[in-house]
Amino acid sequence: EAGVAQSPRYKIIEKRQSVAFWCNPISGHATLYWYQQILGQGPKLLIQFQNNGVVDDSQLPKDRFSAERLKGVDSTLKIQPAKLEDSAVYLCASSSLAGGDSYEQYFGPGTRLTVT
Amino acid sequence: DAKTTQPTSMDCAEGRAANLPCNHSTISGNEYVYWYRQIHSQGPQYIIHGLKNNETNEMASLIITEDRKSSTLILPHATLRDTAVYYCIVRAGTSYGKLTFGQGTILTVHP
């Protein structure tokens, strides 16, 4: 089966510019996650969707970050305006279940964002 | 979710078993132990998970102590491709799936 697809793989922008990342989850996966991974740290959840509804966005900086998941499939994460501290790898993951006793999250390769 | 503590780094010789410890002394009864790993420039990859019984799959074995306050991930025959950051994560089965990653253990497998 095809994995989680993300694009672009790399992006360099200047501070105060805007940027968007795209994610296509594994077919049939209802749950989609966006994580931010700063160099040297573990990934941190930004937002979680169940189908096209938001389950958890408690750590999303809503003044500059936004995300949507149209039709419960693909998702886009946007940053506007970007700050230097947004430099990180943005990881998308999907899973077939949101909870229950066990599940597995499948991660994409990530988008490396550099803000100069 | 309970907090986990892992060594910052470990080394292992190729072909030997790699034993990665994790402490989760505040784990509660409905929380599972998950292990993920992240190879350089890739997204994290699921390895194994367990509640209280020891578990084994094609990648690794998970040994959970009887009091569930600690666990060990065992890679039986480490290869150079197993060099990665290994994350031990505790998550409630009733949660909505959020994984809280710590710093993890950098495992380096030497020839």
Chai-1 contact restraints between the chains, C-beta under 6 A:
chainA,res_idxA,chainB,res_idxB,connection_type,confidence,min_distance_angstrom,max_distance_angstrom,comment,restraint_id
A,G42,B,F101,contact,1.0,0.0,6.0,A-B,restraint_1
A,G42,B,G102,contact,1.0,0.0,6.0,A-B,restraint_2
A,G42,B,G104,contact,1.0,0.0,6.0,A-B,restraint_3
A,P43,B,F101,contact,1.0,0.0,6.0,A-B,restraint_4
A,L45,B,K98,contact,1.0,0.0,6.0,A-B,restraint_5
A,V55,B,Y96,contact,1.0,0.0,6.0,A-B,restraint_6
A,L91,B,G43,contact,1.0,0.0,6.0,A-B,restraint_7
A,A98,B,Y96,contact,1.0,0.0,6.0,A-B,restraint_8
A,A98,B,G97,contact,1.0,0.0,6.0,A-B,restraint_9
A,G99,B,Y96,contact,1.0,0.0,6.0,A-B,restraint_10
A,G99,B,G97,contact,1.0,0.0,6.0,A-B,restraint_11
A,D101,B,G93,contact,1.0,0.0,6.0,A-B,restraint_12
A,E104,B,Y46,contact,1.0,0.0,6.0,A-B,restraint_13
A,F107,B,G43,contact,1.0,0.0,6.0,A-B,restraint_14
A,F107,B,P44,contact,1.0,0.0,6.0,A-B,restraint_15
A,G108,B,G43,contact,1.0,0.0,6.0,A-B,restraint_16
A,P109,B,G43,contact,1.0,0.0,6.0,A-B,restraint_17
A,G110,B,G43,contact,1.0,0.0,6.0,A-B,restraint_18
